[in-house]
Amino acid sequence: MALTPKTPTTTSERNAERRSAQEQVFLREVDDALREDDALRLYRRYGMPVGMAILTALLALAGWMAWDNHVNYEAGRKGEDFKIALDQIEAGRYDPAKASLDTITAQGGAGYAASARLVEGGVALDRKKPDDAVKLFAAVAADPAAPQPYRDLATIREVSVKFDSMPPQQVIDRLKPLAVPGGPWFGSAGELVAVAQMKLGHKAEAGAMFAAMAKDTGVPQSLRRRAGQLAAELGVYPAQQTTDAAAAFAQ
């Protein structure tokens, strides 16, 4: 059986109920005001630092994205400029190619600049200008900003161009650090060092170098074959004595 809600019958009861309802409304308003005041205090205390942190993060992200796009664009542009220069060289248009390479050298960064000067040196050799080539190779070899592989290659190119006019010992001193079995430049540097040793009459050292080159699978096959023949002519054969002699030379 449903209960019939109790309805105030007297004036005092109705007044008491009205006061209770007013008090509930007042309490809710006070609670809402306190909540708003707490939120305002929290915002005043933490809102500015948090907002600045978020703004800083967004600015950093935007800056990184802009820089990344710029780097990619510049890398693509420099690569295209380099390709244009190589196409000009292939077409025999040396003067426009030199202008393009000079621009890359001035604006392309250390790696591109070293590459451009090495290419210019090769062009100078093709055009029978060895002195110009030597200057370009020497500039790359002495450039501390150039990547080390470029400097090593430039050193070998410079010495190879000047080989006939250089004292043999100077050739050995310049290239011996690169004439290391297993190294990327062993074939090119090792051959020049071995020939310089032969000029000095150091046949045992030259034979050891040639024999080591003949055994190194990283050396081009044609050069290995030639080195093996020279080692045999110098009395050094692909045996244990070859290994011992090569080790002694490396020391």
C-alpha positions as CSV (number, residue, x, y, z in Angstrom):
1,M,0.0,0.0,0.0
2,A,1.4,3.4,-1.0
3,L,2.2,5.9,1.6
4,T,0.5,9.3,1.3
5,P,3.1,12.1,1.5
6,K,2.8,14.2,4.6
7,T,1.6,17.7,3.8
8,P,2.3,20.5,6.3
9,T,-1.0,21.5,7.7
10,T,-0.1,24.3,10.1
11,T,1.4,27.7,9.3
12,S,4.4,27.0,11.5
13,E,5.2,23.8,9.7
14,R,4.9,25.5,6.3
15,N,7.2,28.3,7.5
16,A,9.8,25.8,8.8
17,E,9.8,23.9,5.5
18,R,10.3,27.2,3.6
19,R,13.2,28.2,5.8
20,S,14.8,24.8,5.3
21,A,14.5,25.1,1.5
22,Q,16.1,28.6,1.6
23,E,18.9,27.3,3.8
24,Q,19.6,24.5,1.3
25,V,19.8,27.0,-1.6
26,F,22.1,29.3,0.4
27,L,24.4,26.4,1.3
28,R,24.6,25.3,-2.3
29,E,25.5,28.9,-3.4
30,V,28.2,29.2,-0.7
31,D,29.6,25.8,-1.8
32,D,29.7,26.9,-5.4
33,A,31.3,30.2,-4.5
34,L,34.0,28.3,-2.4
35,R,34.6,26.0,-5.4
36,E,35.0,28.9,-7.7
37,D,37.3,30.7,-5.3
38,D,39.5,27.6,-5.0
39,A,39.7,27.3,-8.7
40,L,40.6,31.0,-9.0
41,R,43.3,30.6,-6.4
42,L,44.7,27.6,-8.2
43,Y,44.7,29.4,-11.5
44,R,46.4,32.4,-10.0
45,R,49.0,30.1,-8.4
46,Y,49.7,27.6,-11.2
47,G,47.9,28.8,-14.2
48,M,50.6,31.2,-15.5
49,P,53.6,28.7,-15.1
50,V,51.6,25.9,-16.6
51,G,50.4,28.1,-19.5
52,M,54.0,29.3,-20.1
53,A,55.3,25.7,-20.1
54,I,52.7,24.7,-22.6
55,L,53.4,27.7,-24.8
56,T,57.1,27.1,-24.6
57,A,56.6,23.4,-25.6
58,L,54.5,24.4,-28.5
59,L,57.0,27.0,-29.7
60,A,59.8,24.5,-29.4
61,L,57.9,22.0,-31.4
62,A,57.1,24.6,-34.1
63,G,60.8,25.7,-34.2
64,W,62.0,22.1,-34.5
65,M,59.5,21.4,-37.4
66,A,60.6,24.5,-39.2
67,W,64.3,23.7,-38.8
68,D,63.8,20.1,-39.9
69,N,62.0,21.3,-43.0
70,H,64.7,23.9,-43.7
71,V,67.5,21.2,-43.3
72,N,65.7,18.8,-45.6
73,Y,65.1,21.6,-48.2
74,E,68.7,22.7,-48.1
75,A,70.1,19.2,-48.3
76,G,67.9,18.5,-51.4
77,R,68.9,21.8,-53.0
78,K,72.6,21.2,-52.4
79,G,72.3,17.7,-53.8
80,E,70.6,19.0,-56.9
81,D,73.3,21.7,-57.3
82,F,76.0,19.1,-57.1
83,K,74.2,16.9,-59.7
84,I,74.0,19.9,-62.0
85,A,77.7,20.5,-61.7
86,L,78.5,16.8,-62.4
87,D,76.2,16.9,-65.5
88,Q,78.1,20.0,-66.7
89,I,81.4,18.3,-66.3
90,E,80.2,15.2,-68.2
91,A,79.0,17.5,-71.0
92,G,82.5,19.2,-71.1
93,R,81.1,22.5,-69.9
94,Y,84.0,23.1,-67.4
95,D,83.6,26.8,-66.8
96,P,79.9,26.6,-65.8
97,A,80.8,23.5,-63.7
98,K,83.6,25.4,-61.9
99,A,81.2,28.2,-61.1
100,S,78.7,25.7,-59.7
101,L,81.3,23.9,-57.7
102,D,82.7,27.2,-56.3
103,T,79.2,28.1,-55.1
104,I,78.8,24.8,-53.4
105,T,82.2,25.2,-51.8
106,A,81.2,28.6,-50.4
107,Q,77.7,27.7,-49.3
108,G,77.4,23.9,-49.1
109,G,78.9,23.1,-45.7
110,A,82.0,21.1,-44.9
111,G,81.1,17.8,-46.6
112,Y,79.8,19.4,-49.8
113,A,82.7,21.8,-49.9
114,A,85.3,19.0,-49.6
115,S,83.5,17.0,-52.3
116,A,83.3,20.0,-54.6
117,R,87.1,20.7,-54.3
118,L,87.9,17.0,-54.9
119,V,85.8,17.1,-58.1
120,E,87.5,20.3,-59.1
121,G,90.9,18.7,-58.6
122,G,89.9,15.8,-60.8
123,V,88.7,18.2,-63.5
124,A,92.0,20.1,-63.3
125,L,93.9,16.8,-63.8
126,D,91.7,16.0,-66.8
127,R,92.5,19.4,-68.2
128,K,96.3,18.9,-67.8
129,K,96.6,21.3,-64.9
130,P,98.4,19.3,-62.2
131,D,99.5,22.3,-60.2
132,D,95.9,23.5,-59.8
133,A,94.9,19.9,-58.8
134,V,97.6,19.7,-56.2
135,K,96.5,23.0,-54.6
136,L,92.9,21.8,-54.4
137,F,93.8,18.4,-53.0
138,A,96.1,19.9,-50.5
139,A,93.5,22.4,-49.4
140,V,91.0,19.6,-48.6
141,A,93.8,17.5,-46.8
142,A,94.6,20.4,-44.6
143,D,91.1,21.5,-43.8
144,P,90.2,20.5,-40.2
145,A,86.5,21.1,-40.9
146,A,86.4,18.5,-43.7
147,P,85.3,14.9,-42.8
148,Q,88.3,12.7,-42.2
149,P,87.6,10.3,-45.2
150,Y,87.7,13.3,-47.5
151,R,90.9,14.5,-46.0
152,D,92.5,11.0,-46.4
153,L,91.4,10.7,-50.0
154,A,92.7,14.2,-50.8
155,T,96.1,13.3,-49.2
156,I,96.4,10.2,-51.4
157,R,95.4,12.2,-54.5
158,E,97.8,15.0,-53.7
159,V,100.8,12.6,-53.1
160,S,100.0,10.6,-56.2
161,V,100.1,13.7,-58.4
162,K,103.4,14.9,-56.8
163,F,104.9,11.4,-56.5
164,D,107.6,11.7,-59.0
165,S,108.8,15.0,-57.6
166,M,108.6,14.1,-53.9
167,P,111.4,12.5,-51.8
168,P,110.5,8.9,-51.3
169,Q,110.7,9.2,-47.5
170,Q,108.2,12.1,-47.6
171,V,105.8,9.8,-49.5
172,I,106.2,7.1,-46.8
173,D,105.7,9.6,-44.0
174,R,102.6,11.1,-45.5
175,L,100.9,7.8,-46.5
176,K,102.1,5.2,-44.0
177,P,99.2,6.0,-41.6
178,L,96.8,5.1,-44.4
179,A,98.7,2.0,-45.7
180,V,97.2,-0.3,-43.0
181,P,96.0,-3.8,-43.9
182,G,92.2,-3.9,-43.7
183,G,91.9,-0.1,-44.0
184,P,89.8,1.5,-46.7
185,W,92.9,3.1,-48.3
186,F,95.3,0.2,-48.0
187,G,95.4,-0.5,-51.7
188,S,96.0,3.0,-53.0
189,A,98.3,4.2,-50.2
190,G,100.1,0.9,-49.8
191,E,101.1,0.8,-53.5
192,L,102.6,4.3,-53.3
193,V,104.4,3.5,-50.1
194,A,105.8,0.2,-51.5
195,V,107.1,1.9,-54.6
196,A,108.7,4.6,-52.5
197,Q,110.4,1.9,-50.4
198,M,111.7,0.4,-53.6
199,K,113.2,3.8,-54.6
200,L,115.0,3.8,-51.3
201,G,116.3,0.3,-51.9
202,H,114.3,-1.2,-49.1
203,K,113.2,-4.2,-51.0
204,A,112.2,-6.3,-48.0
205,E,109.8,-3.7,-46.8
206,A,108.4,-3.1,-50.2
207,G,107.9,-6.8,-50.8
208,A,106.2,-7.2,-47.4
209,M,103.8,-4.4,-48.3
210,F,103.0,-5.8,-51.8
211,A,102.5,-9.3,-50.3
212,A,100.1,-7.9,-47.6
213,M,98.2,-6.2,-50.3
214,A,98.0,-9.4,-52.4
215,K,96.4,-11.2,-49.4
216,D,93.9,-8.4,-48.4
217,T,90.5,-9.2,-49.9
218,G,89.5,-5.5,-49.4
219,V,92.0,-4.5,-52.1
220,P,90.7,-4.4,-55.7
221,Q,91.4,-7.7,-57.5
222,S,93.5,-6.1,-60.3
223,L,95.7,-4.4,-57.7
224,R,96.0,-7.6,-55.6
225,R,97.2,-9.5,-58.7
226,R,99.8,-6.8,-59.5
227,A,101.0,-6.6,-55.9
228,G,101.4,-10.4,-55.8
229,Q,103.5,-10.3,-58.9
230,L,105.7,-7.6,-57.5
231,A,106.0,-9.4,-54.2
232,A,107.2,-12.5,-56.0
233,E,109.8,-10.5,-58.0
234,L,111.1,-9.1,-54.7
235,G,111.5,-12.5,-53.2
236,V,108.5,-12.4,-50.9
237,Y,105.8,-15.1,-51.3
238,P,102.3,-15.5,-49.8
239,A,103.6,-17.6,-46.9
240,Q,104.2,-17.1,-43.1
241,Q,107.2,-15.0,-43.8
242,T,104.9,-12.5,-45.6
243,T,102.7,-12.2,-42.5
244,D,105.8,-11.7,-40.3
245,A,107.3,-9.1,-42.6
246,A,104.0,-7.2,-42.9
247,A,103.6,-7.2,-39.1
248,A,107.2,-5.9,-38.8
249,F,106.5,-3.1,-41.2
250,A,103.3,-2.1,-39.5
251,Q,105.2,-1.7,-36.2
